[in-house]
Amino acid sequence: MKTFIYADKFFMKSGVKGPGYLEITDGLFGDYVTQLPKEEVHVIDQKGQWIAPGLVDTHIHGFMNHDVMDNDAQGIHVMSEGLLSCGVTSFLPTTLTSTKERLKDVAETIGKMYTEVKGAKIQGIYFEGPFFTEEHKGAQNPSYFGDPDLTTFHEWQEASGGLIKKIALAPERHGVKEFVKQVTDEGVVVSLGHSSATLEEAQEAVEAGASVFVHAFNGMSGLNHREPGMVGALMSLHHVFSELICDGHHVHRNAAEILMEKAGHDHIALITDCMMAGGMPDGDYNLGEFPVVVKDGTARLESGNLAGSILKLKEAIKNVVDWGIATPEQAIMMATLVPAVSCKIDDKCGSLTKGRAADFIVLNPEMELQATYLDGTERFRA
């Protein structure tokens, strides 16, 4: 017997459809239809609700008191299960700057177990660092910073089984151009951040193949009328994507709106940059090697600087709609298809496409998460 899900709206790749029915067969999406076939079928009735692709978090360090850098496979399993409550069905576990050996061990651990997770699916690994600049170190340890090194990267990639999909670096480091050209030829996305780079330096990295900017506005040289810097680069360069944290703390809503107007919603990937305190009460935590205090919706170092976030991606899509800077369709696109495209994993996730795994979420018209489905099976209910 065929199964169809009925809803008022479906956020398809080509646009919004509905009301109608989306077929789910053997855990995969089938056809979208406006009328049911005459044969007997099973209907999952979500009248009054909206169906969107499962959210895709391409920059997340931790959740539910676990950090990717703990190098603990069980912790990754807990993250995977917990993220379903955020509407996330695919993610890239994200590292922090550390020793070469520690990063290799973490890559190997995830590479060995990533297919075993039962919740949100691991679609790759994101190496955030360690090729950064001290001036914009953020919550990264500068004692491990260095210039891009292909030999070291290939050791990490080999340890991961080829799972590293994205790596971040500062454009002004020595040897960036050659490094970027090589790894992008190998299919790895290069993102730019934690950087004091000039517009010219950023542009040179983009021309070499870099295509993403790390958490826009944060950890980078700001826009100046005489030197546009990294912020000027992400706003003016073509064919690049910007990660954006929309928790109301990292980026002022007006700044987020300006970026959306300049770059286009289809070039902005909503991310969380969530650390281990996501889904946990206020208190004392760690981000990598640094103690962090979580209070009043923020995670901060002892210096007072922001240290990742405790944002859930389901909150980000609601925020940008509530702030009036994106439509529901644009918000969902920025948290599904755009991050997937930006990390070259859109062949696996990010859209309600026939033949793909039926990973989707149910939202009400207020953009509140009602349920998360994985492979056509309900796995979370609000």
C-alpha positions in Angstrom: 0.0 0.0 0.0 1.3 3.4 -1.0 1.8 6.1 1.7 1.2 9.8 1.1 1.6 12.8 3.4 -1.1 15.5 3.1 -0.4 19.1 4.0 -1.4 22.6 3.1 2.1 23.6 1.8 5.1 21.8 0.6 8.4 23.7 0.3 9.7 22.1 -2.9 13.0 23.0 -4.7 11.2 24.8 -7.4 8.8 26.7 -5.1 5.9 26.2 -2.7 3.1 23.8 -3.7 -0.1 22.8 -2.0 -2.4 21.7 -0.7 -1.5 18.3 -1.9 0.1 14.9 -1.3 3.7 13.7 -1.3 4.3 10.1 -1.8 6.7 8.2 0.5 7.8 4.7 -0.6 10.4 2.6 1.2 11.7 5.6 3.1 12.1 7.6 -0.1 10.3 10.6 -1.5 8.0 9.8 -4.5 5.8 12.0 -6.6 3.9 15.1 -5.5 0.2 15.0 -6.6 -2.8 17.1 -6.0 -5.2 14.1 -6.1 -4.8 10.6 -4.6 -4.7 7.6 -6.9 -7.9 5.5 -7.0 -6.2 2.5 -5.3 -6.2 2.1 -1.5 -3.5 4.3 0.1 -2.3 5.3 3.6 -2.5 9.0 4.2 -0.5 10.8 7.0 -2.8 13.8 7.5 -1.0 17.0 8.3 -3.9 19.4 7.4 -3.1 23.0 8.4 0.6 22.2 8.5 3.6 22.8 6.2 6.2 20.2 5.0 9.8 21.3 4.5 13.0 19.4 3.9 14.9 18.3 7.0 17.2 21.1 8.2 20.9 20.9 7.3 23.3 22.3 9.9 26.7 22.6 8.2 28.5 24.3 11.1 27.9 22.7 14.6 30.5 21.9 17.3 28.3 20.2 19.9 24.9 19.5 21.4 23.5 17.9 24.6 26.7 18.3 26.6 28.9 16.7 24.0 31.6 18.3 21.8 33.0 16.9 18.5 36.5 17.5 19.9 35.8 15.2 22.8 36.7 12.5 20.3 33.9 10.3 21.8 31.8 8.2 19.3 29.0 7.9 21.9 28.9 11.6 22.2 28.4 11.9 18.4 25.5 9.5 18.7 23.9 11.6 21.3 24.3 14.7 19.2 22.8 12.9 16.2 19.7 11.8 18.1 19.3 15.2 19.9 19.4 17.2 16.7 16.1 15.7 15.5 14.4 17.8 18.2 15.9 20.9 16.3 14.5 19.8 13.0 17.9 18.9 11.8 18.2 15.7 9.7 21.7 16.2 8.2 24.8 17.8 9.7 28.5 18.3 9.5 30.2 17.6 12.8 32.6 20.6 13.1 36.1 20.6 14.7 38.0 23.3 16.4 41.7 24.3 16.2 43.8 21.7 18.0 47.0 19.7 17.7 47.5 17.9 14.4 47.3 14.6 16.2 44.1 15.4 18.0 42.4 16.5 14.8 43.6 13.3 13.0 42.1 11.2 15.8 38.8 13.0 15.7 38.6 12.6 11.9 39.4 8.9 12.3 36.7 8.4 15.0 34.0 10.1 12.9 35.1 8.4 9.7 34.7 5.0 11.3 31.3 5.5 12.9 29.4 8.1 10.9 27.2 5.5 9.1 26.0 4.1 12.4 24.2 7.1 13.8 20.5 6.7 14.2 19.4 10.3 14.3 20.5 13.2 12.1 22.8 11.9 9.4 26.4 12.8 9.2 27.1 14.1 5.6 30.7 14.9 6.1 33.1 16.7 8.5 33.9 20.4 8.7 37.4 21.4 9.8 37.1 24.9 11.2 40.8 25.7 11.3 43.6 25.5 12.3 44.9 27.8 9.5 43.7 31.1 11.1 44.9 34.5 12.2 45.4 35.5 15.9 43.7 38.9 15.7 40.4 37.2 14.9 40.9 33.9 16.8 37.5 33.9 18.5 37.3 30.8 20.7 40.1 29.1 18.8 43.5 28.4 20.4 46.1 30.5 18.5 49.0 28.3 19.8 47.9 25.7 17.2 47.6 28.2 14.3 49.8 27.8 11.2 49.9 28.0 7.5 47.9 25.6 5.3 49.8 22.4 4.8 48.7 19.9 2.1 50.6 17.0 3.6 48.9 17.5 7.0 45.5 17.9 5.4 45.9 14.7 3.4 46.7 12.9 6.6 43.5 14.1 8.2 41.5 13.3 5.0 42.9 9.8 4.9 42.2 9.2 8.6 38.6 10.3 8.0 38.1 8.0 5.0 37.6 11.0 2.7 34.8 12.4 4.9 36.2 16.0 5.3 33.8 18.1 3.1 34.8 21.6 4.1 37.8 23.3 5.7 38.1 26.9 6.9 41.2 29.1 6.7 42.3 32.8 6.7 43.1 34.1 3.2 46.2 36.0 4.4 48.1 32.9 5.6 51.1 31.9 3.5 50.5 29.3 0.8 46.7 29.8 0.7 46.4 30.0 -3.1 48.1 26.7 -3.8 46.3 24.9 -0.9 42.9 26.1 -2.0 43.4 25.1 -5.6 44.5 21.6 -4.7 41.8 20.8 -2.1 39.0 22.2 -4.2 40.2 20.1 -7.1 39.8 17.2 -4.7 36.2 18.1 -4.0 36.7 19.8 -0.7 34.9 23.2 0.0 37.1 25.9 1.3 35.6 28.6 3.6 37.2 31.8 4.7 37.1 33.2 8.2 38.9 34.0 11.5 40.8 36.5 9.4 42.1 40.0 9.1 42.3 39.7 5.3 41.9 42.6 2.9 39.3 42.5 0.1 42.1 41.8 -2.3 43.4 38.8 -0.3 39.9 37.4 0.1 39.3 37.8 -3.6 42.5 36.0 -4.5 41.4 33.0 -2.3 38.0 33.0 -4.0 39.5 33.1 -7.4 41.6 30.1 -6.4 38.4 28.2 -5.4 37.2 29.2 -2.0 33.4 29.7 -2.0 32.1 30.1 1.6 32.6 32.8 4.3 32.6 31.5 7.9 29.9 33.0 10.2 29.5 36.3 8.4 30.5 39.4 10.3 32.0 37.4 13.2 35.7 36.7 13.4 36.8 38.8 10.4 37.9 42.2 9.4 35.0 44.6 9.1 33.7 46.8 6.4 35.7 50.1 6.1 35.2 52.7 3.5 38.9 52.6 2.6 39.5 48.9 3.0 36.3 46.7 2.6 38.0 43.8 4.3 36.4 40.4 4.7 32.9 41.8 5.3 33.2 43.8 2.1 34.4 40.7 0.3 31.4 38.5 1.3 29.1 41.3 0.3 30.6 42.2 -3.0 32.2 39.0 -4.5 30.1 36.9 -6.8 29.2 33.2 -6.5 30.1 32.9 -2.8 28.0 31.7 0.1 27.9 33.2 3.6 27.2 31.3 6.8 25.0 33.3 9.1 24.1 32.9 12.8 20.6 34.3 13.4 20.3 34.0 17.2 19.9 37.8 17.7 23.3 37.9 19.5 26.0 37.3 16.9 24.5 39.5 14.2 22.1 42.4 14.5 18.9 41.7 12.6 19.5 44.9 10.5 23.0 43.7 9.5 21.6 40.3 8.6 18.9 42.0 6.5 21.6 44.1 4.7 23.5 41.0 3.8 20.4 39.2 2.6 19.5 42.1 0.4 23.0 42.4 -1.0 24.0 38.7 -1.4 20.5 37.3 -1.9 18.8 34.7 0.3 20.0 32.0 -2.1 23.6 32.7 -1.1 23.1 32.6 2.7 23.4 29.4 4.7 21.9 29.6 8.2 24.0 27.8 10.7 24.1 27.5 14.4 27.8 27.2 15.4 26.2 25.5 18.4 28.5 24.3 21.1 28.0 21.5 23.7 25.6 23.6 25.8 23.0 23.5 23.1 19.9 21.8 24.5 21.3 22.2 28.1 20.5 24.6 31.0 22.6 27.7 31.8 25.9 27.0 33.5 29.6 26.4 33.0 30.7 24.4 29.9 33.7 24.1 27.7 34.3 24.9 24.0 37.3 22.8 23.1 40.0 23.8 25.7 38.3 27.0 26.9 35.8 27.4 29.8 32.5 29.0 28.7 29.7 30.5 30.7 26.2 30.0 29.2 23.7 32.6 30.4 20.9 34.8 28.9 20.9 32.9 25.5 24.7 33.3 24.9 27.8 31.3 25.4 30.8 33.5 26.3 34.4 33.1 27.2 35.7 34.6 30.5 36.7 37.7 28.5 33.1 38.2 27.5 33.6 37.3 23.9 31.0 35.0 22.2 32.1 31.4 22.0 29.8 29.6 19.6 26.1 29.6 20.3 23.3 27.6 21.8 21.1 28.2 18.9 18.8 25.5 17.4 18.4 25.7 13.7 14.6 25.5 14.0 14.9 28.8 16.0 16.9 30.5 13.3 14.3 29.9 10.6 11.6 31.3 12.9 13.7 34.3 13.9 14.4 35.6 10.4 10.7 35.3 9.6 9.7 37.0 12.9 12.2 39.7 12.2 10.6 40.4 8.8 13.8 39.9 6.9 12.8 36.6 5.1 9.7 34.9 3.9 9.0 31.3 5.2 10.1 30.0 1.8 13.4 32.0 2.0 14.0 31.0 5.6 13.6 27.3 4.9 15.8 27.5 1.8 18.5 29.1 3.8 18.5 26.2 6.3 18.1 23.4 3.8 19.0 23.7 0.1 21.6 26.6 0.4 23.8 25.0 3.1 23.6 21.7 1.3 24.6 23.3 -2.0 27.3 25.3 -0.3 28.9 22.1 1.0 28.3 20.1 -2.1 26.1 17.6 -0.3 22.8 18.6 -2.1 22.8 15.2 -3.8 22.1 13.7 -0.3 19.9 16.3 1.5 18.3 19.7 1.4 15.2 19.2 -0.8 12.0 17.2 -1.2 13.3 15.4 -4.3 11.9 12.2 -5.7 14.2 9.3 -5.0 15.9 10.9 -2.0 15.7 9.8 1.6 12.3 11.1 3.0 13.9 13.3 5.6 11.5 16.2 6.4 9.9 18.3 9.0 6.4 19.4 9.8 5.9 23.1 10.7 2.9 25.1 11.7 2.1 28.5 10.0 3.9 30.2 12.9 7.2 28.4 11.8 7.2 26.2 14.9 8.5 22.7 14.6 5.8 20.0 15.0 7.6 16.8 14.0 10.8 15.5 12.4 10.7 12.5 10.0 13.8 10.5 9.0 13.5 8.0 6.1 9.8 8.5 6.2 9.4 7.6 9.8 8.4 10.1 12.5 11.3 10.4 15.0 10.4 13.5 16.9 7.1 15.0 17.9 6.8 18.4 19.7 
